[in-house]
Amino acid sequence: MNFLGYERPDGQVGLRNYVGVVSVMDNCNSVTRAVAAAVQGTVPVTTLFVRGQLGRDLEIAYDTLAGLARNPNLAGIVLIGLEPVTSEEVAQRIRPCGKPLEVVNIQLVGGTIEATARATRHAARMVREASRQRRTSQPLSKLTVGVECGGSDTTSGLASNPSIGVVADHIVEGGGKVVISETSEFFGAEHVFAERAVSEEVGRQFLDSVLGFEKEVMARGLDLRGANPSKDNIRGGLTTIEEKALGAMAKAGTSPLVGVLDYGRAPREPGLHFMATPAPAVESLTGLAAGGCQLILFSTGVGNPIGSMVATTVKVSGNRNTVANFSDNIDFDVSPVIESGEPLREAGDRLLGFALEVASGALTTSEVLNVRETAISRFEPSM
């Protein structure tokens, strides 16, 4: 099984050929959006904060912005900064991937009007250059796929999540990488997932990540009950955090767990990986995209419309009511698993075929409607 993609200088393969216009910090966002609005074929990657952030938060922000820029779905980068010192912190993390990179600093060029003009010219040139590239046939081993869920209900664990799990197994068998995220989604069933680790060390890393986060939440005096499962999860029929966790794990298929990743970090070896991210979709999708996922399979039961600005996002549902009433934001229907007894393997194989069509250029609902967002997780106060 192959797909058609764009080869990048570092050997990665893009499913899309966008030019990314990337903000170094929040006060650059207006220029970033103006450039992206002016130049067809670009996507804006905006951010909040960064200026005034400290320590671990600042490093996560720099690393994540650079990871988004390095994502193979972007053919080139126009980096919009305020001043050269912080811009260089991000730029130096991007350069090793070998993509075209231009940096525009608002203070140095004399304000937002001139910065917008210069960045627009850079972006227009890059888009023209990118348009000359052609897709070539690529194996599954060139795919890094994120698996995500949001707005989960009873049909998620029964149909959409395990259908995604079938695809995950195919990707791993083909030599590709699969990344499952959302740390809190494992609460109550983390020991089950840890048994799939390829080694005691990997299993311990996974448990340390999940249990350490749980302890951190509890130490702040917060009660997880009522927050997870969320109100829409409960309305959709999920009753306990353990039930939700077991359903969420199904997205990972049956492959062994080979690696544990910090937020936004890219997997280095083929196979199934876990990334420590918050559960809210935009933060989690941003981490997956920064980690190099070109494609994200997103299961939703009661409906969640959001997609990643950089990683192509496919919305999958097994709830016939959601497929009918939320149809503008659903890409793939696996409700026959519940409604007519379609075997999960067949549903998963159908989904794989669709995913490869998307990988080869077919657009998703979040792309067509531009229902996309970026949000980098933060953990500490700003200065």
N, C-alpha and C positions, 0 to 999 in steps of 0.2 A: 504494500500500500504506500502510495506516494502522494505528495501535494506539490503545488507550484508556489515557489517563494523567491524572495530577493536575497541574493548572497551579499554578505557584508564583509568588510576588510578583515575582521577578526575571525571569520569562519562561521559566524552565526547566520541565521536565515530569518528574514523578516516576512511576515504575512501581509504587512501593509508597507507603503512607501512614503509615509508622511515626513515632512520636515517639522521638527519640534521647536517651538518657541518657548523657552524655559525661563521662568523668573528665579532669580537667586534669593529674593526675599519679597515680603508682601508689598512693599512700597513700589515694586516694579510691575505689579500685575496690570495696571492700566495700560502701560506700554505693550506688554506681552499680548493682551487681548486685542489691542488696536492693530498690531502687526498681523496676528492670526486672522482677524476680520478682513484685512486688506488683501491677503494672499491666499488664494485657493491652494489646497494641498498641504496646508499647515495645521497643526493642532497646538492650542495653548496649554502649557503645563504651568499652572499657577500654584502659589503656596501661601500659607499664612505664617506669621511670625518670622523666624530665623534671626532677624536683627534683635539682639538682646538676649537670645537664647544662650544657655550655658552648658558646658560639660557634655554629658552623654546626649542630651537633646540636640545640641548643636551638631555633634558628629553624625547623629542619625539623620538630621535634616540635610546636611551636605551629602552624605552617602546616598540617601534616598533620591535626592534630586539628580545626582550623577547617575544612579542606577536607572532611573526613568529615561534619562538621556541616552544611556548605553543600550536600552532595549532595542532589539533588532528591528522592531516595527518602525523605527525612526531612521530615515536615510541620512539626515544631517541635523545640526543643532545651531540655533541662534540663541545665545545665552544673554539674557537681559539682567544687568546688575546695576547697583547704585554706584559702587566705587570698586577699584580694581583688586583690593586685598581679598574681600569676601568672594568676589567673582572668580578669582584664581583658585580659591579653595575648592570650588565646584569644577572649574575647567580642568584642573590637573587630574581630577578623578575621571574625566570623560576622555581625555586625549588618547589613552592606551588602546581604545577600541578602534581608532583609525578613521572615524567618520569625519566629514567636513564639520568644522566648528568655527563660529564667529562669535566674538564677545563684544557687546556694546554696553558701556557704562554711562549711566544718565548724567552723573556729575561731570564727567570728563568731556562730554560732547556738547554740554550747554543746555540741558533740560530735556523735557519729554518730547517736544516737537521734533527736535533734531535726532533724538534717540529713536523715535518711531520711524523717521525717514530712513535713517541708516540701516536699522534692523529690517525694515521692509525691503530695501534693496537686496540685502544679504539673503533674506528668505526667498524672494522671487527668483534670484539666481540659483539657489539650491534646489528649488522646486523644479525649475527647468532642467537642471542637470539630473535630478532624480527621475524625471519623466522619461529619460532615455534608457533607463534600466529596464530589463525584461525578466519576467519570472522564468525559473528553470525548475525541472523536476527534482524534488528533494525527498529523502526517506523520513520515516517517522522518528528516527534517531535525532533529527534536527529540531524536534518540537520540545518545548518546555511548556507544560499545560498546568495552569492553576485550577483547583476545584474548590468551589465556594458555594455557600447556601445563604439564603436570606428570606425572611417572611415564611419560615418553615411551618408545615402542618403535618397531619398524619400521612398525607400522600407523599410527602418528601421522603420519609424513611422507607416507604413501601415501593415507590416507583421512580421518582426523578433521581434521588441520590444513588440508589444501586445501579440505575442505568448509566449514570456518569461513571460509577465504579467499573463497569464493564469497559468503557472507553479507556479509563485509567490503566487497566490491565493490558489492553492492546498497546497503548503507548509505551509502557514499560517493557513489554515483550519485544517491541520493535526497537528497543535501545534508546528510547526517549526519556524525558524527565517529567515527573508529576509532583506537584507541590500542593499539599493540603494545609490549611491555615486555621485561624480562629481558636486561640488557646482555650478560652472558656467553654467552647463547644465540646471539649473532652471531659469536663468535670463530671465525675461519677462513673466514668467508663475508661479512664485513662489506663488502668491496669490491663484492660483487654487489648487496647491498641499497642501497649508497650511489649506485649508478648510477640508481636510481629517483628520486632527489631532484629537486625542481622547479628547483633552482638550485645553483650551485657552493657558495654559502654554507651552504645546508641540508645538502648532502652533506658539507661539511667539518665542520659541527657534529656530525653523526652519527658520522663517523669519529673525531673528537676524543674523543667520549664513549666509544666502544667501545675504541679503541686506548689512550686514557688510562687506562681502568680496567684493561686488560690489563697495561700497564706498571706500574701501582700494585701489582697482585698479584705480578708477577714481582720487583719491587723488594723485596718482603718475603721473598723466597727461597722462595716457594711454587711447587709444580709443579702445573699445571692438570690434568695427566694423572691419571686415576683419580678426580678430583673432578668432571670434566665431560668425557664422559658419566659420570653417577653409577652406582653399583652396580646399581640397578634398571633404569637405561637399558641398561646392558651386558647384563644378564640378559634384557632384552627384545629384544636383537639389534642395538642400535646399536654401531658399531665405532669411530668417530672423532668428534672434536669438530666437524669439517667436515660430516660426514654429519648430525649432530644439528642443526647450524645451518641447513643447507639445508632440512631438514624443518620446523624451527621457523618459518622465514621464510614458509612457505606460508600461515600463518594470516593474513597481511596481504593476501592476494589479489594483485591486479596493479595497484592504484592507485598513483599517484605519492606519494612521501613529501613532505609539505608542511611539517612542523614537527618540532622536537626539543625535548623537555620535560624539565626537572629533575623529580626525585622528587616526586610528589604535585601537580604543577602542572596546571592545566586548559588544554586546547587552546582557542584563541580563534577559529580559523577552521575551516570544514568541511574534510574530507579525512582522509588517513591521517597519523598522528603516531607518533613513537617516544618512549617515556618511559624514562629511565635508572633502572632498578630492579635490585635483586638478583634472582637467579633463584628462591630459595625462595618457594613459592607464597604464604604468608600475607603476607610483606613486600611482594611484588609486587601482590597483590590489594588490599592496603591503600593502596598508592600510586595504583593505578588508581581506587579508590573516592574517594580524596581529590581526585583530578583530575576528578571529576564523572561518571565512568562509572556509568550507572544499571544497566547490564547487562554481564556478563562471560561470554564463551563460552570454556570451559575444556576443552581437549583432553587426554585421558589415555589412555595405552596400557595399562599394567599396573595402573593404578588409583591415584587420589589423591582422597580424599573431601572435602577442605576447601573451604569457600566463604567469601565475604566477609560480614561482619556487616551491611554497608550496601548494597553493590551486589549485585543478584540474580545468582546464579552458576549457569550451565547446564553440566553435565558431559556431554561428547561423547566417544564412543569408537568406534574402528573395529576393535577387537579382539574377535572373537566370544567368546573365553574370558572376557575381562573383562566383557563385556556379560552373560554368563550367571552368572559366579561373583562378580561385584562389583555385582550388579544393584541392590542397595539404594541405591547411591550414583551410579548412572548415569542421566542424564535422556534421552539421545538416542543412538540406534544408527545408525552409518553403516557397519557392517561389510559390508552388501551391496555396497559399492564393491569390496571384495576378494573376497568369497565368491561373488557372482553377477554381477559385472561392471556394477553400477549406475554410470552415468556420474556423474562428480563434480558436474557441473552440476545433475543431478537431486537428488543427495544434499544439495547446498548449498541448493537451493530448498526441499527438505523441511525442512531445518534452519531456514531463514529463517521459514517458516510457523510452526514450533514456537516460535522465539524471539519472534515477535510475539504468540503466545498467552501466553507467559510475561510479556512486557511488559505485556499487558492484564490480568494478574492470576493466571494459572495458576501454582501453586507448584512450586518445584524441590525435589529431594531434600535439598539442604543446608538449605533453609528448613524443610521438614516435620520433618526429624530434628534441626534446630538444630546442624548440623555446620558451625559458623561461628566465625571468630576474627579478631582484629585484632592486628597487630604493626607498629610503625613502625620503619623502619630507623634504625640509629645507626652512627656512624663513628668516634667519638672517646671517650676515657674520661670518666667523670663526676668532678666535683670532690670 
